[in-house]
Structures are given as C-alpha cells and as structure tokens.
Amino acid sequence: MTSKLFYAAIAVLLVATAYLGGVASVWNGRYEQGYKTGFDAARQKLSGATTVNLQQNPLYSLAGKVSAIEDSKIKITVPQVVLDPFAEQAPTERTVVASSSTAIEIQMSKDPALFPKLLADYQKKLAEFQKKAKLGELPPAPPSAYEQKNGTIADIQIGDTIQIFGEPTTDLTMLQEITALRIIKQVAPTSAPAGALPQ
C-alpha cells in the first residue's frame, strides 16, 4: 500500500511539473511579446512627445580623442552620435585610416596680441560693406582664433582631438573604420580673444 501511494505521489508530481512548465513557457512567450509591444509603444510616444528631432541625419565628419596610433591608423573615441535611444547605437571607438592622399592640417592658436589690429581691420571692412552692400551679398567673416598649417601623421599624438572628414557622399554614422580625406588636429586657444570666432 505504501509503495502504491509513493508511485502515485511521483506521478502527480510529474504531471504538475509538466503543467507548470507549459504555463511558464506560454507566460514567457507572452512576456516577450508584451515587452516588444511596450518597447515599440514607448519609442513611438517618445518620438511624438519630445521636442528633439530624433531622426538621424547623415554625418560627413566626426571629432574624437586619439587613443592609439599605429602606422597609418589612428584610433579615436567619439561621443555617441545616434540621438534615438531606441535605435541601434553607433560605435564610440573608431579607426581612422590616413592614406597617402589624406590632407592633414594642424590647427594653431593665433597670438592674442595680434587681435586688436585684426579686429580693427574687420570692423573697417564691415563698415564699408554696410555702406555698399547689395541684396544677397554676404558680410566679411570675423577674424578667426586659429590658423592652420599642413602637417603629417607624426604631428598627431595620443590625447589630441582630431576632426575627420570622409568622402562627401559617405555617411560616417555607423562606420567602424573610416578612410579620411582630411584630418584636422584641433588645438584650443590658450585665451580666447574678444571678437574672435573659431574657424
């Protein structure tokens, strides 16, 4: 009698386990479907409610901090460029290839002592422009805080910030490796002269 009760208890336990397993499987499927539905709904709601345009426009240049240099390859760390938090995120570690045709420029701060004269010249040109300006004609540009000279990859060091430009029709948003047409090593001015604009 005892053995019959024992085997009956085992049978009940197996049936209960199978039932609960089936329920769990169905529940997991519903959970996954429910999560996806909620996820998509939240994304749509956020896109409609936010004042920020989450639509991703093509990127033709990137700026990042140099983390490593090996021969003609420069590794940089860039900020996240994809605005939509629900979309596939872009890589923040990129490899920049400097080919023989890549133009490398070094951005340098102008001497702040020169700016009084540069600013005076600009104000004179602006005054002349305002007297003779024609419809659609653009005013003269303010003096820049920077000047640029040609350089090589040897001028770029770890820790530098560089701006890279790819092919004019190539979207750089998701590219892990980028062959650069132009690289600018950026240098912040030691003191920003009044009236100067970065170039």
Secondary structure in CASP SS format (residue, H / E / C, confidence):
PFRMAT SS
TARGET T0000
AUTHOR 0000-0000-0000
METHOD secondary structure of the structure
MODEL  1
M C 1.00
T H 1.00
S H 1.00
K H 1.00
L H 1.00
F H 1.00
Y H 1.00
A H 1.00
A H 1.00
I H 1.00
A H 1.00
V H 1.00
L H 1.00
L H 1.00
V H 1.00
A H 1.00
T H 1.00
A H 1.00
Y H 1.00
L H 1.00
G H 1.00
G H 1.00
V H 1.00
A H 1.00
S H 1.00
V H 1.00
W H 1.00
N H 1.00
G H 1.00
R H 1.00
Y H 1.00
E H 1.00
Q H 1.00
G H 1.00
Y H 1.00
K H 1.00
T H 1.00
G H 1.00
F H 1.00
D H 1.00
A H 1.00
A H 1.00
R H 1.00
Q H 1.00
K H 1.00
L H 1.00
S H 1.00
G H 1.00
A H 1.00
T C 1.00
T C 1.00
V C 1.00
N C 1.00
L C 1.00
Q C 1.00
Q C 1.00
N C 1.00
P C 1.00
L C 1.00
Y C 1.00
S E 1.00
L E 1.00
A E 1.00
G E 1.00
K E 1.00
V E 1.00
S E 1.00
A E 1.00
I E 1.00
E E 1.00
D C 1.00
S C 1.00
K E 1.00
I E 1.00
K E 1.00
I E 1.00
T E 1.00
V C 1.00
P C 1.00
Q C 1.00
V C 1.00
V C 1.00
L C 1.00
D C 1.00
P C 1.00
F C 1.00
A C 1.00
E C 1.00
Q C 1.00
A C 1.00
P C 1.00
T C 1.00
E E 1.00
R E 1.00
T E 1.00
V E 1.00
V E 1.00
A E 1.00
S E 1.00
S E 1.00
S E 1.00
T E 1.00
A E 1.00
I E 1.00
E E 1.00
I E 1.00
Q E 1.00
M E 1.00
S E 1.00
K C 1.00
D C 1.00
P H 1.00
A H 1.00
L H 1.00
F H 1.00
P H 1.00
K H 1.00
L H 1.00
L H 1.00
A H 1.00
D H 1.00
Y H 1.00
Q H 1.00
K H 1.00
K H 1.00
L H 1.00
A H 1.00
E H 1.00
F H 1.00
Q H 1.00
K H 1.00
K H 1.00
A C 1.00
K C 1.00
L C 1.00
G C 1.00
E C 1.00
L C 1.00
P C 1.00
P C 1.00
A C 1.00
P C 1.00
P C 1.00
S E 1.00
A C 1.00
Y E 1.00
E E 1.00
Q E 1.00
K E 1.00
N E 1.00
G C 1.00
T C 1.00
I H 1.00
A H 1.00
D H 1.00
I C 1.00
Q C 1.00
I C 1.00
G C 1.00
D C 1.00
T E 1.00
I E 1.00
Q E 1.00
I E 1.00
F E 1.00
G C 1.00
E C 1.00
P C 1.00
T C 1.00
T C 1.00
D C 1.00
L C 1.00
T C 1.00
M C 1.00
L C 1.00
Q C 1.00
E E 1.00
I E 1.00
T E 1.00
A E 1.00
L E 1.00
R E 1.00
I E 1.00
I E 1.00
K E 1.00
Q E 1.00
V C 1.00
A C 1.00
P C 1.00
T C 1.00
S C 1.00
A C 1.00
P C 1.00
A C 1.00
G C 1.00
A C 1.00
L E 1.00
P C 1.00
Q C 1.00
END
